[in-house]
Amino acid sequence: MISLDDKVSGLMVLFLISASQLGVGVLGFQSIINKYAGHDAWISVMIAGIAVSGVIWLMYQMLKNDEKGDIVAIHEFTYGKWLGNFLTTLFAIYLLLMAIVVLRTYIEIIQVWIFPHLKVWAFLLLLIPLFYYTISDQFRTVVGVCFLGVVYPAILNLALFFSVQYADIDNILPILDHTITELLQSSSLAVLDFMGFSALLVFYPFIREAGKSQKYAHYGNLYTTLVYTAVCLISYLYYNQSELDSVIWASLGLWKIIEMPFLERFEYFGIATLFFMILPNVVLYMWAATRTVTRTFGFDHKKVALVLLGILFITSAIFTGREGVNLLNDSASRIGLVFLFIYIPVLFVINFICRKVRKNVS
Amino acid sequence: MNNSLPTNQDLGQSNSDIPSMSLSSSLNENLDVLKKTFDGCDDIVFNEVSFVDKSVCLVYIAELISNQTIFEIEKGLASSLESYTQNGPQPSFTSLVYRCFPFRRDKDSKNIRGVIKRIMAGKVALLVDDTDDALLFDTNNPSEVNVPESDTERTVRGPNKGFVETIDTNLRFIRQKIQTPSLKVNYLTLGEQSNTKVSVVFMEGIADKEIVAEVHRRLSRIDIDGVLDSHYIESMIKDSPWSPFPTLFSTERADRVCGGLLDGKVAILTDGSPSALTAPTMFVEFLHSSEDYYDSSLVASIIRWVRFLGLFVTLILPAFFVGITTFHQDLLQTPFLMRIAASREALPYPVMVEGFFMLLTYELLREAGLRMPKKLGGAIVTILGLVLIGQSAVQAGLVGSMMAIVVSVTALTSFILPNYEFHQVIRFGTIPFLLLAGVFGFMGILVALMFVLAHLISLRSFGVPYFSPVSPGRKEGWKDVFIRAPWWAMDTRAPGLGVDNIDRVGAKNRVHTPAEEKVDQDGKK
């Protein structure tokens, strides 16, 4: 049982959801999602945001009706113990994979932009104790990091306006030049940047009056959607589509043109501030994975955290170079897409039927 | 001005909670009411004297009245009782008392609330059986000369009274500022050998009962042979024993303690130590000074941001400089970069080593200045420091002039932090930041910063999150964190302390403009 002292207020769901969604994606998603919808892809971002809101609604419907209210309990209720635990383990692996993707992508950015000769393992040795410290104790610490991870980097939003002066409106005209199918195809690519909120399935019981927190979850998602849409729109106004093809991290390019009297290269500042967004991401995934494993198998939380961080360390150190990171990103986005838009609705339906049937039986 | 006077009903345990009835003629009944009101105040004295057919009772607060006074009162009482038994019922007992007492008599009171108020104000009350009148004496309170100013926490405006090393005097300072029976004082004795008197002070009706109980629980667990300073207690009752950050606030200022009490905190006073502890404590309080509350809101808010800046500069500046010169040279504009490069030309040591040694030298100087016998005078340290470090080392080409500036600024800004304990933690916190920046550049600084943040967020002080009201966010508390709202706008106490009574000031405290007055009156009709 989770004591009331460990629970956090409903408002924090806003920050948890936003913090889990905003991450490395924001640096380079513009040149990935325009594959199908071209200069209209910013509409796809909004579509993705709406779709994600739908999935959040589905999750809340499931979580509300379960007294323990997390994925472990739902799986056990729906599939029984063995199959349920198996699927929960898969979910934990998915969370771990997400953590690895985020962390590895961020390290790659550091390698390219700040420290070309950075040894991945050395940097990880610096980070892992921080992760361990944050996730091994109370959930409150994770929430606090998430809160700061949304509030502090919000000042980066202001930096976007620097590039507005070079905007060319022709770059996004004509609006709605692509078919619905193309827009939807691009949305499916954009969803990767929204994916972190699946941790909701784990931290739900840690929220005070969790049932009433749904609106905050949607607000959090709304904030993320707005940020992504703004970034996307401004990038498309600034770059034309053929330029975007040759840029990997379009947002960093936007920052690069910013010059301040005391700060020659703003993107250094940006990448550093981004750490405040990356940390909540990784920490939330790792905490959720640890919590899921602990709940399923009843191991000690701290030991599980150590083992999972060990896996995180080894895996992140193995995948090197652009190809490795790309491979990670692609596979994570495919798995995430299947998980959120196929598995969750299916689970919802089965769960719904199970509840009805058992109610009738009893 | 306001037609309706502000009501006091919802401001803590206000005067309305004190029984407002006439004194009865039975001494026991009166005493029962008083004892109930003063329940939990260990420093109230009921001195009952029975003399043949007359029983009387002296009531006063122990630390407000000097022993000499009590001795004289008792002597006067004895002689008046004596002459009363000799002379019979004429003249009346009360007039006899006044004749025999060597003190100015205060107006008698027939109302129990009046009696209580005057006891709190440092008067001695004499309750007599068969009389529904309480006799009150204006005693000469212990003189207030030679009260030291607090050296460690100074302010320009406002009270400057600092605690002394006797607990009774310190309690008196508090009792004089907060004159209500809801201010409870519990005595304890700690230390097997030293038998040090310790008192727990809190406001009933404002402080959270559970926190008070928790303080008592933790104090009762202490098993030590001597308590020579409040820090002994602090280190044994703090929530995270390994954390470098203080989770109890230690202060030498009476007004600071009283402010804390009115916020619903619990104060712990130790005999023999001028520093009192208040709990629970939040991180932001270490960036507040008493003077914030005595300056105008706008000025105080700006100064608060200056302190935030000071904290940040102290922690980061040397590390930032090391990071820039070692790894991130391209961050700077060319002219500035040239200047730094020129100043670092032909210096023998890497900048991180240089910074570390400069910080170390500063610590040495500081410690020498502190421990040096007063007779030698601080001038030696000043001159040596100035000439040796400031000039010669730079001229000799051992240390870069930029580094000398950076370290001096850091040393200076560290003193912006108003609390000495906190100042020390932050000052030494600079060193790990510097080392990490020397190895990992800005990423090292960031990771260290996140480490500190994660640690601060996870800390608790007597169950209250240390980093509240920022995280967990409680926006009612922000008016006293990022700004210092004017007093009329401080309508609630700091949230999260679990206080019983969150309202601090009434809604009508602001002076209303004529237009608003009109609206108010129309609303009433």
Contacts between the chains, C-beta under 8 A, distances in Angstrom:
chain1	res1	chain2	res2	distance
A	5	B	463	7.2
A	8	B	472	6.3
A	9	B	472	6.4
A	11	B	473	6.9
A	12	B	472	6.7
A	12	B	473	7.7
A	110	B	443	6.6
A	114	B	327	7.7
A	114	B	328	7.5
A	114	B	441	7.1
A	114	B	442	7.5
A	114	B	443	7.3
A	115	B	327	7.3
A	115	B	441	6.9
A	115	B	443	7.6
A	123	B	440	7.1
A	123	B	443	7.0
A	126	B	436	7.8
A	126	B	440	6.1
A	126	B	443	7.6
A	126	B	444	6.9
A	126	B	447	5.4
A	127	B	447	6.3
A	129	B	451	7.8
A	130	B	447	5.7
A	130	B	450	5.9
A	130	B	451	5.3
A	130	B	454	6.8
A	133	B	451	6.7
A	133	B	454	5.8
A	133	B	455	7.1
A	134	B	454	4.6
A	134	B	458	8.0
A	137	B	458	5.3
A	138	B	458	6.1
A	140	B	457	6.9
A	140	B	458	6.7
A	140	B	465	6.9
A	140	B	472	7.3
A	141	B	454	5.6
A	141	B	457	5.2
A	141	B	458	4.1
A	143	B	471	7.6
A	143	B	472	7.2
A	144	B	453	7.5
A	144	B	454	7.3
A	144	B	457	3.1
A	144	B	458	7.5
A	144	B	467	6.4
A	144	B	471	4.2
A	144	B	472	7.3
A	145	B	450	7.4
A	145	B	453	7.0
A	145	B	454	5.8
A	145	B	457	6.7
A	147	B	471	4.6
A	147	B	472	7.6
A	147	B	473	6.5
A	148	B	453	6.3
A	148	B	471	6.3
A	261	B	333	6.8
A	262	B	332	7.7
A	262	B	333	6.9
A	262	B	336	7.6
A	263	B	331	6.5
A	263	B	332	8.0
A	264	B	330	6.4
A	264	B	331	5.7
A	264	B	332	5.8
A	264	B	333	5.3
A	264	B	334	7.8
A	265	B	330	5.7
A	265	B	331	5.4
A	268	B	328	6.1
A	268	B	331	5.3
A	268	B	442	7.0
A	269	B	331	8.0
A	272	B	442	5.1
A	272	B	443	7.2
A	272	B	446	5.6
A	275	B	443	7.3
A	275	B	446	4.8
A	275	B	447	7.7
A	275	B	450	7.1
A	276	B	446	7.8
A	276	B	450	7.4
A	279	B	450	5.6
